[in-house]
Amino acid sequence: MFLHVTHAKPLDGYRVAVGFDDGREGVADLTEALEGPAFESLKDPDAFKTFRIDEELQTIVWPNGTDLAPEYIYYQAFRDDQELQAIFRKWGYIV
């Protein structure tokens, strides 16, 4: 399953309202993603909100070149959806 982010809008904190090419829409809390040197500057909430959807990668990217896999964003948006647990397990997000 290949996913693509179709639209995204920053919300409060590190939450993003996001839509995917499979028609699902949700809110992803990306707080857990902000680890490591590439994400350090994005811990500033104003910097975090500067993302855009890259047309080639079809995911969220920031001006510093940092991006997130669409599958990770999908997981964060729908992690509690029982119907998706098998795919999240296959992707390695849950054991």
ABEGO torsion letter per residue (X at the ends): XBBBBABBBBBBEABBBBBBAAGBBBBBBAAAABBEAAAAAAABAAAAAABBBBAAAGBBBBAAGBBBBAAAAAAAAAAABAAAAAAAAAAGABX
